[in-house]
């Protein structure tokens, strides 16, 4: 046998021997990976999840098929159970607000602390900080997920059916629906409100029936969910909290993918996050005029009024800084302070 024929024969043999290995690797990929989002793609948050799933599917040529389950339907609408369900293998992909998971991983409440990032300049500086991102991503990895990218849920604003709210005292006696976060509940109760924890699925009928007087969420959600039709006549744009939107994969799932596909998925998450943030910011720029056009009274606090809100939050801020992780919170505070000087 000539040397050329021998090389050809050897190559053919190697290809045949290698084929089962390639097939085995492909068979390790599931037909579907379940992603939980609290809201559907008609909201910026849900749209971010949809963009991410589509980019991953396209860029992996269908090897990784992420299916979105909105309404936190994989956990019966209980968004505070998402991270625990991910650990149990019920959810493969997370696209959500970490504050919802703070009952499972307490440090997930850090970015939602009151007035921690008071404007978008501060928010962008914090999210862009390698030191902050590294510390937070390490926490998420230890908790069981591979963090990929950070989007934005949007500044949370207050609405109610009773009266304009300009200062903390105006909240006295109002029953406000809240995310099931002890920190959020403490903030509201400290200002005299009667906070009630419930899922978003339960919140809408509660608002419609008058079982609760108000709620707090990004204005974008107020518009998309048509909350003005649920008796919510007054909105206060106080920007007290802006949680990140975290794209993450369950660790066992992420490790089951090839290094090349891991890279593709991570880059897809970053691209999706950038698009999602733009959607949030575009809406934020016009939300006051759009909500007022619905016949809703929108209060935009003056600097002096805003200071009253910040003072009212100082005590719970200090307590939760110590509980959630003072070193990381201090690092975020330093980044925000530097952003003020630039």
C-alpha positions as CSV (number, residue, x, y, z in Angstrom):
1,X,0.0,0.0,0.0
2,X,1.3,3.4,-1.0
3,X,1.9,6.0,1.7
4,X,-0.9,8.2,0.3
5,X,-3.4,5.4,0.5
6,X,-2.2,4.5,4.0
7,X,-2.8,8.0,5.2
8,X,-6.2,8.1,3.6
9,X,-7.2,4.8,5.2
10,X,-6.0,6.0,8.6
11,X,-8.0,9.2,8.3
12,X,-11.1,7.3,7.4
13,X,-10.7,5.0,10.3
14,X,-10.1,7.9,12.7
15,X,-13.3,9.6,11.5
16,X,-15.3,6.4,12.0
17,X,-13.9,6.0,15.5
18,X,-14.5,9.6,16.3
19,X,-18.1,9.7,15.1
20,X,-19.6,8.0,18.2
21,X,-17.8,10.5,20.4
22,X,-19.3,13.4,18.5
23,X,-22.7,11.8,18.5
24,X,-22.5,11.2,22.2
25,X,-21.6,14.8,22.9
26,X,-24.6,15.9,20.8
27,X,-26.9,13.5,22.7
28,X,-25.9,15.1,26.0
29,X,-27.8,18.3,24.9
30,X,-31.4,18.3,25.9
31,X,-34.2,19.0,23.4
32,X,-35.3,21.9,25.6
33,X,-33.9,24.1,28.4
34,X,-36.6,25.8,30.5
35,X,-36.3,29.5,31.2
36,X,-38.4,31.3,33.8
37,X,-39.5,34.9,33.5
38,X,-42.0,36.7,35.7
39,X,-43.5,38.6,32.8
40,X,-44.1,37.8,29.1
41,X,-42.2,39.4,26.1
42,X,-44.8,42.2,26.0
43,X,-42.7,43.7,28.9
44,X,-39.1,44.8,28.6
45,X,-38.0,42.1,31.2
46,X,-39.7,39.3,29.3
47,X,-38.5,40.7,26.0
48,X,-34.9,40.4,27.2
49,X,-35.5,36.7,27.9
50,X,-37.1,36.2,24.5
51,X,-34.1,38.0,22.7
52,X,-31.7,35.8,24.7
53,X,-33.4,32.6,23.8
54,X,-33.6,33.5,20.1
55,X,-29.9,34.6,19.9
56,X,-28.8,31.3,21.6
57,X,-30.9,29.2,19.2
58,X,-29.6,31.0,16.2
59,X,-26.0,31.1,17.1
60,X,-25.8,27.4,18.2
61,X,-27.8,26.3,15.1
62,X,-30.5,24.9,17.3
63,X,-28.1,22.8,19.5
64,X,-29.3,24.8,22.5
65,X,-33.1,25.4,22.5
66,X,-34.2,27.6,25.4
67,X,-37.9,27.8,25.9
68,X,-39.4,30.7,27.8
69,X,-42.0,30.1,30.5
70,X,-43.5,33.5,31.5
71,X,-45.6,34.2,34.5
72,X,-43.2,32.2,36.6
73,X,-45.4,29.3,35.5
74,X,-42.7,26.7,36.3
75,X,-43.2,27.7,40.0
76,X,-47.0,28.3,39.9
77,X,-46.5,32.1,39.7
78,X,-44.3,32.2,42.9
79,X,-41.3,34.1,41.6
80,X,-39.6,34.0,45.0
81,X,-39.2,30.2,44.4
82,X,-37.3,30.5,41.1
83,X,-33.8,30.1,42.4
84,X,-34.7,27.2,44.7
85,X,-36.4,25.5,41.7
86,X,-33.3,26.0,39.6
87,X,-31.3,24.1,42.2
88,X,-33.9,21.3,42.1
89,X,-33.6,21.0,38.3
90,X,-37.0,22.4,37.6
91,X,-35.6,25.6,36.0
92,X,-32.5,25.6,33.7
93,X,-32.3,29.3,32.8
94,X,-33.0,32.3,35.0
95,X,-33.8,35.7,33.6
96,X,-35.0,37.7,36.5
97,X,-34.7,40.2,39.3
98,X,-32.4,38.9,42.1
99,X,-34.5,40.6,44.8
100,X,-37.1,37.8,44.1
101,X,-34.5,35.2,45.1
102,X,-33.2,36.9,48.2
103,X,-35.1,34.5,50.4
104,X,-32.9,31.7,49.0
105,X,-29.7,33.7,48.6
106,X,-29.8,36.7,50.8
107,X,-27.1,38.7,48.9
108,X,-29.5,38.7,45.9
109,X,-31.2,41.7,47.6
110,X,-28.1,43.9,47.4
111,X,-28.8,45.9,44.2
112,X,-32.4,46.6,45.2
113,X,-31.4,48.5,48.4
114,X,-33.2,51.9,48.7
115,X,-31.5,54.7,46.8
116,X,-28.3,52.7,46.5
117,X,-28.1,53.6,42.8
118,X,-30.2,56.8,42.6
119,X,-29.9,57.4,38.9
120,X,-28.8,55.8,35.6
121,X,-25.4,57.3,35.7
122,X,-24.8,55.6,39.1
123,X,-26.4,52.4,37.9
124,X,-24.3,52.1,34.8
125,X,-21.1,52.8,36.8
126,X,-22.0,50.0,39.2
127,X,-22.9,47.4,36.5
128,X,-19.7,48.3,34.6
129,X,-17.5,47.8,37.6
130,X,-15.4,44.7,37.2
131,X,-14.8,44.5,41.0
132,X,-18.5,44.7,41.8
133,X,-19.5,42.2,39.1
134,X,-16.8,39.7,40.2
135,X,-17.9,39.7,43.8
136,X,-21.6,39.3,42.9
137,X,-21.0,36.7,40.3
138,X,-18.9,34.7,42.8
139,X,-21.9,34.7,45.1
140,X,-24.2,33.5,42.4
141,X,-21.7,30.7,41.3
142,X,-21.4,29.5,44.9
143,X,-25.2,29.4,45.1
144,X,-25.5,27.1,42.1
145,X,-25.8,29.2,38.9
146,X,-23.5,30.5,36.3
147,X,-24.1,34.3,35.9
148,X,-23.8,35.5,32.3
149,X,-24.9,39.1,32.0
150,X,-26.8,42.0,33.6
151,X,-29.7,43.9,32.3
152,X,-32.1,46.3,34.1
153,X,-35.5,45.8,35.6
154,X,-36.2,49.5,35.9
155,X,-36.7,52.0,38.7
156,X,-39.6,51.0,40.9
157,X,-42.3,53.6,41.3
158,X,-45.3,53.7,43.6
159,X,-49.0,53.8,42.7
160,X,-52.2,53.8,44.7
161,X,-55.9,54.3,44.4
162,X,-56.4,56.7,47.3
163,X,-54.4,59.9,47.1
164,X,-51.2,61.7,45.8
165,X,-48.1,60.6,47.7
166,X,-45.5,63.3,48.0
167,X,-43.8,62.5,51.3
168,X,-43.4,59.5,53.5
169,X,-46.3,60.5,55.8
170,X,-48.7,60.3,52.9
171,X,-48.2,56.5,52.9
172,X,-49.6,56.1,56.3
173,X,-52.3,53.4,56.4
174,X,-52.1,52.5,52.7
175,X,-52.1,48.8,52.0
176,X,-49.3,48.3,49.4
177,X,-48.6,45.1,47.5
178,X,-44.9,44.2,47.6
179,X,-42.5,41.6,46.4
180,X,-41.9,39.0,49.2
181,X,-38.7,40.7,50.3
182,X,-38.3,41.4,54.1
183,X,-36.2,44.5,53.1
184,X,-39.0,46.0,51.0
185,X,-41.6,45.1,53.6
186,X,-39.5,46.9,56.3
187,X,-39.0,50.0,54.2
188,X,-42.8,50.4,53.6
189,X,-43.8,49.6,57.2
190,X,-41.2,52.0,58.5
191,X,-43.0,54.8,56.6
192,X,-46.4,53.9,58.0
193,X,-47.8,51.8,55.1
194,X,-49.3,48.4,55.5
195,X,-47.2,46.2,53.1
196,X,-48.6,43.0,51.8
197,X,-46.4,40.4,50.1
198,X,-47.9,38.6,47.2
199,X,-46.9,37.3,43.8
200,X,-47.6,39.4,40.7
201,X,-50.2,36.9,39.6
202,X,-52.1,37.5,42.7
203,X,-51.5,41.3,42.8
204,X,-53.7,42.2,39.8
205,X,-57.0,40.8,41.1
206,X,-56.2,42.2,44.5
207,X,-55.8,45.7,43.0
208,X,-58.9,45.3,41.0
209,X,-61.0,44.3,44.0
210,X,-59.5,46.9,46.3
211,X,-58.1,44.3,48.6
212,X,-54.8,46.3,48.4
213,X,-54.6,50.1,47.8
214,X,-51.4,50.2,45.7
215,X,-48.3,48.6,44.4
216,X,-44.7,49.5,43.4
217,X,-43.1,48.5,40.1
218,X,-41.4,50.0,37.2
219,X,-43.6,52.5,35.3
220,X,-43.1,50.4,32.2
221,X,-45.0,47.5,33.9
222,X,-47.7,50.0,35.0
223,X,-48.3,50.8,31.4
224,X,-47.9,47.4,29.8
225,X,-50.2,45.7,32.4
226,X,-52.7,48.6,32.2
227,X,-52.6,49.1,36.0
228,X,-54.6,52.3,35.6
229,X,-57.6,50.1,34.8
230,X,-57.3,48.5,38.2
231,X,-58.1,51.7,40.1
232,X,-54.6,53.0,40.3
233,X,-55.1,56.8,40.0
234,X,-51.9,58.1,41.5
235,X,-48.2,57.5,40.8
236,X,-45.1,58.7,42.6
237,X,-41.9,58.6,40.5
238,X,-39.5,58.3,43.4
239,X,-36.8,56.0,41.9
240,X,-36.2,54.3,45.2
241,X,-35.0,51.0,43.8
242,X,-33.6,49.6,40.6
243,X,-32.7,46.0,40.6
244,X,-30.6,44.3,38.0
245,X,-32.0,41.8,35.5
246,X,-29.7,38.7,35.8
247,X,-29.2,36.2,33.0
248,X,-27.9,32.9,34.5
249,X,-27.8,29.2,33.8
250,X,-28.0,26.3,36.4
251,X,-24.4,25.2,37.0
252,X,-24.9,21.5,35.9
253,X,-26.6,22.6,32.7
254,X,-23.8,25.2,31.8
255,X,-21.1,22.6,32.5
256,X,-22.8,20.1,30.2
257,X,-22.2,22.4,27.2
258,X,-19.0,22.5,25.2
259,X,-16.6,25.5,25.9
260,X,-17.5,26.9,22.5
261,X,-21.2,26.8,23.3
262,X,-20.6,28.3,26.7
263,X,-18.9,31.2,25.0
264,X,-21.7,31.6,22.5
265,X,-24.4,31.6,25.3
266,X,-22.5,34.1,27.4
267,X,-22.1,36.5,24.4
268,X,-25.7,36.1,23.5
269,X,-26.7,37.0,27.1
270,X,-24.6,40.2,27.0
271,X,-26.1,41.2,23.6
272,X,-29.6,40.5,24.9
273,X,-28.9,42.5,28.1
274,X,-27.7,45.5,26.1
275,X,-30.9,45.4,23.9
276,X,-33.1,45.0,27.0
277,X,-31.5,47.9,28.8
278,X,-32.1,50.1,25.7
279,X,-35.8,49.2,25.8
280,X,-36.0,50.1,29.5
281,X,-34.3,53.4,29.0
282,X,-36.4,54.4,26.0
283,X,-39.6,53.8,28.0
284,X,-38.2,55.6,31.1
285,X,-37.5,58.7,29.1
286,X,-41.2,59.2,28.2
287,X,-43.0,57.3,31.0
288,X,-44.3,60.4,32.9
289,X,-46.0,61.9,29.9
290,X,-47.4,58.6,28.8
291,X,-48.9,57.7,32.2
292,X,-50.3,61.2,32.6
293,X,-52.0,60.8,29.2
294,X,-53.9,57.8,30.7
295,X,-55.5,60.3,33.2
296,X,-53.2,59.3,36.1
297,X,-51.9,61.9,38.5
298,X,-48.1,61.6,38.5
299,X,-46.0,63.1,41.3
300,X,-42.4,63.8,40.5
301,X,-40.7,64.8,43.8
302,X,-38.7,67.9,44.0
303,X,-35.1,67.6,45.3
304,X,-36.3,68.6,48.8
305,X,-39.1,66.0,48.7
306,X,-36.7,63.4,47.5
307,X,-34.4,64.1,50.4
308,X,-37.3,63.3,52.8
309,X,-37.7,59.9,51.1
310,X,-34.0,59.1,51.4
311,X,-33.9,60.1,55.1
312,X,-36.9,57.8,55.7
313,X,-35.0,54.9,54.3
314,X,-31.7,55.5,56.2
315,X,-32.5,53.2,59.1
316,X,-33.6,50.1,57.0
317,X,-30.7,50.8,54.6
318,X,-28.1,50.6,57.4
319,X,-29.7,47.4,58.8
320,X,-29.9,45.7,55.4
321,X,-26.4,46.7,54.4
322,X,-25.1,44.8,57.4
323,X,-27.3,41.8,56.7
324,X,-26.8,41.5,53.0
325,X,-23.1,42.1,52.9
326,X,-21.5,45.3,54.0
327,X,-18.2,44.8,52.0
328,X,-19.9,44.5,48.7
329,X,-22.4,47.3,49.5
330,X,-19.5,49.6,50.5
331,X,-17.8,48.7,47.2
332,X,-21.0,49.8,45.3
333,X,-21.2,53.0,47.3
334,X,-17.6,53.8,46.3
335,X,-18.4,53.3,42.7
336,X,-21.5,55.5,42.9
337,X,-19.5,58.2,44.7
338,X,-16.8,58.2,42.0
339,X,-19.5,58.4,39.3
340,X,-20.7,61.7,40.9
341,X,-17.3,63.3,40.3
342,X,-17.1,62.4,36.6
